[in-house]
């Protein structure tokens, strides 16, 4: 590793999670977040960047996603199939974690992570009946049978 002050050293930024944990991350990785990028550009990163809406578990996982998806210096471009496999493994998490990742990606404005996690939820819904979707996401059906029938009639095209 380069000694302090050498040109090859990577600048580090401190991110502070909502539960008080601090993460040292490369500035280039942190700047994948538009929110953090703006804070760095506005010189608001000197004492660390507080992220009150992101806990340490999700911040760690999100950092892994951004750092893992980015190309390293040694391998400038990973094959598309490798990235697809990495993404598929990354989103193999419980629903609560998946939804927390969506919220964090939205809050931090990390488009790639938001797209990946939202697509995962879309894939969980695709091809399912309303009843299957309710079961998947533990959603209570609060329609009366009459209301449900009316909705089905009005939106018949969606049930074909």
C-alpha positions in Angstrom: 0.0 0.0 0.0 1.2 3.5 -0.7 2.6 5.6 2.1 0.5 8.5 3.3 0.8 11.5 0.9 1.9 9.5 -2.1 0.0 10.1 -5.3 -1.3 6.5 -5.6 -3.1 6.6 -2.2 -6.9 6.4 -2.4 -8.8 9.1 -0.6 -11.0 7.6 2.2 -14.3 9.0 3.4 -16.0 8.1 6.8 -19.7 7.2 6.6 -21.6 7.1 9.9 -24.6 4.8 10.2 -27.8 5.5 12.1 -26.6 3.1 14.9 -23.3 4.9 15.3 -20.9 2.6 13.4 -18.3 4.3 11.2 -17.2 2.9 7.8 -14.0 4.0 6.0 -14.7 3.7 2.3 -12.9 4.9 -0.8 -14.1 8.2 -2.0 -14.6 6.9 -5.5 -16.9 4.2 -4.1 -18.8 6.6 -1.9 -19.4 8.9 -4.8 -21.6 6.3 -6.5 -24.2 7.8 -4.2 -25.4 11.1 -5.5 -26.3 12.2 -2.0 -22.8 11.6 -0.8 -21.2 13.0 -4.0 -23.0 16.3 -3.3 -21.8 16.4 0.3 -18.2 15.7 -0.8 -18.5 18.4 -3.5 -19.9 20.9 -0.9 -17.0 20.1 1.4 -19.3 18.6 4.0 -17.3 15.3 4.4 -14.3 16.4 6.5 -15.7 15.0 9.8 -17.5 12.1 8.3 -20.9 11.9 6.6 -23.8 11.0 8.9 -26.4 8.7 7.3 -29.3 8.8 9.8 -31.6 6.7 7.6 -29.2 3.8 7.0 -28.2 1.3 9.7 -24.8 -0.5 9.8 -26.1 -3.8 8.4 -27.5 -2.1 5.4 -24.6 0.3 4.9 -22.2 -2.6 5.0 -24.3 -4.6 2.5 -24.8 -1.5 0.3 -21.1 -0.7 0.3 -20.4 -4.3 -0.7 -22.8 -3.9 -3.6 -21.2 -0.6 -4.9 -17.7 -1.8 -4.3 -18.4 -5.2 -5.8 -20.1 -3.9 -8.8 -17.4 -1.4 -9.6 -14.3 -2.6 -11.5 -11.1 -3.0 -9.6 -7.8 -1.5 -10.9 -6.6 -5.0 -11.8 -9.7 -5.9 -13.9 -11.1 -2.9 -15.6 -14.2 -4.7 -16.9 -15.7 -7.9 -15.5 -17.6 -10.0 -18.0 -21.3 -9.3 -18.1 -22.1 -12.9 -17.0 -19.9 -12.5 -13.9 -21.7 -9.3 -13.0 -25.1 -10.9 -13.5 -24.1 -13.8 -11.3 -22.8 -11.4 -8.6 -26.0 -9.4 -8.7 -28.1 -12.6 -8.4 -26.1 -13.7 -5.3 -26.2 -10.3 -3.8 -30.0 -10.1 -3.7 -30.4 -13.5 -2.1 -31.5 -11.9 1.2 -34.6 -12.0 3.3 -37.4 -9.6 2.4 -36.8 -7.2 5.2 -33.2 -6.7 4.2 -34.2 -6.4 0.5 -36.7 -3.6 1.4 -34.1 -1.9 3.6 -31.7 -2.0 0.7 -34.3 -0.4 -1.5 -34.9 2.4 1.0 -31.2 3.0 1.5 -30.5 3.0 -2.3 -33.3 5.5 -2.7 -32.2 7.7 0.2 -28.5 7.7 -1.0 -29.6 8.0 -4.6 -27.6 5.0 -5.9 -29.3 4.3 -9.2 -27.7 0.9 -9.9 -28.5 -0.5 -6.5 -32.0 0.9 -6.6 -32.6 -0.6 -10.1 -31.2 -4.0 -9.0 -33.3 -4.3 -5.8 -36.5 -3.0 -7.3 -36.1 -5.4 -10.2 -35.7 -8.2 -7.7 -39.1 -7.3 -6.1 -40.6 -7.0 -9.6 -39.4 -10.5 -10.4 -41.0 -11.7 -7.2 -44.3 -10.4 -8.4 -44.1 -11.3 -12.1 -46.6 -14.0 -13.1 -48.3 -14.3 -9.8 -52.0 -13.9 -9.0 -53.1 -11.3 -6.5 -53.5 -14.0 -3.9 -50.0 -15.3 -4.5 -48.6 -11.8 -4.2 -50.5 -11.2 -0.9 -49.0 -14.4 0.4 -45.5 -13.6 -0.8 -45.5 -10.2 0.9 -47.8 -11.0 3.8 -50.4 -8.5 2.7 -53.9 -8.8 4.2 -56.8 -8.8 1.7 -59.1 -6.0 3.0 -61.5 -6.1 0.1 -64.9 -7.5 0.5 -65.8 -10.2 -2.1 -68.1 -7.6 -3.8 -65.3 -5.0 -4.0 -62.8 -7.6 -5.3 -65.3 -8.7 -8.0 -65.9 -5.1 -9.1 -62.1 -4.5 -9.4 -61.7 -7.7 -11.4 -64.5 -6.6 -13.8 -63.1 -3.1 -14.2 -59.6 -4.5 -14.8 -60.4 -7.7 -16.7 -57.4 -7.1 -19.1 -55.0 -7.5 -16.1 -56.4 -11.0 -15.3 -56.1 -12.4 -18.8 
